[in-house]
Amino acid sequence: MLDVWVAGAGMTRIGRRSESLPDLMAEAAHAALRGAGLERPDAIVVAAMNPEEFVGDGNFASYVATHMGFAETPAIRIETATSSGAAAFYAGFAQIAAGLRRAVLVVGGEKMTHLDTPRVSELIGRSIDPYERSYGATMPALAGLVARALMAGHGVAPRELAQVAVKNHANALRNPYAHFRRAVTIDEVLDSRMVADPLRLLHCCPISDGAAAVVLTAAHAGVRVAGIGQGTDTLAIRHRDVLTSFRATRAAALAAFAMAGFGPERVDVAELHDAFTPFELISLEDLGLVPAGKAGRATLDGDGARADRRVRVAAHGARRGVASGGAHCARSVDRRARDEQLGDPAGGGVIEPIQGSRCPACGLTVAPPTPFCPRDPVEMTPVELEGAGEIVSFTTLHSPPAGFRSSLHIALVALEGGARFICHGAETRGLRIGSRVAIEAVDDVYYFSHLGALDRARLFWRRAGRAGDRMHAITRSLAKRVWKGKERVSS
Ligand SMILES: [Zn+2]
């Protein structure tokens, strides 16, 4: 494998820009080429998340190459949602390392601010698992689930989470390319508008326009790429075992450090993807830059302080990721119809079985069922799961996507039998991670409800089998009566 060097880099100012996306990309690309002292690259790799939807242009690599004066230079486009830029760098690196090309221009950009926020959120939300999207899950909603798990399960304090935004806004203040060049305080972050409980506006990235480019060469230049790695994980958040660590990040870091021949102890500056503040804390630990469970404290103490030395965590604040707001929805639910049906023995009020499937190879159980295991190329075995379980995390979306009522409560529930399940709820008052809930379906939409003592007894007797039949019948009739009473009170 050949050594790969970064010979030049260019970037536009990030923010609300009047130029077209090809214009922005040309600005960044020509700056990078000038920096490299290169007139013409051997190949171009273009990163854009979904220009077909955002700006209405397809065949985007050829379009951008032609637009910047390189119609005859081979160009390909790379897309991996919000990591498209990094993936394009990887593809450019691979071409040089393999000896296919001597000089590759890698250029990425997005143009989003000309669309209104609900539309932008909907377009970005298309990169979310379709089933979870159909429950109103948006990028902020999924980040909210992660943030709550991080705070409740790992003891990350609100001030620690807020400090990520404070630090990155302070970095942006010193960055002439940044979208928002203004300092914020912890109190401002904690007082900003709630977006996806517990995440507030200043925990989330803005919607921006801009582009960046690098020139990679086989010829010796200023910076050598010591190591590079790529990782992925299941698209659906419900198919993941943990919310507070990202498998994709760990896999990518492992590969990059292995190639480099050294570990995180030699890293002086780290620039992390911080679309939402909890992601930076998680990445700090997944990359091994701070010990597990210490990222929040380290951030509060100053740029990712370590016991022996300091790592500069430099998220430049120019464009902190992509999304803020709601996303695509697939169904609209009438709250009143739902309230009328829940607690009615004919329409709900009974814990019902949920169809799922189990992997014969790794044992992963999923709901709803999938034909193949997300982690293994084997066919899944159908299973029936109990419609009850424990809350893994939950969030309330205060600006839910079009078609959903505000405020939208979304929970991730670990069902009896192992599968994790995304569902709606009528309320989250008194709800905690670990709370026992029952799952009910109304018109094929699943809802969680808190489980009272009688409902738990009902579940127990159901599991106890035939011996408990008589008690089961008594408990069930009692439970139904209580359930109906409760629903009447709350509606
Ligand atoms: Zn499997």
Residues whose N, C-alpha, C, O or C-beta is under 5 A from the ligand:
A	BS01	ZN	C359 A361 C362 G363 L364 C373 R375 D376
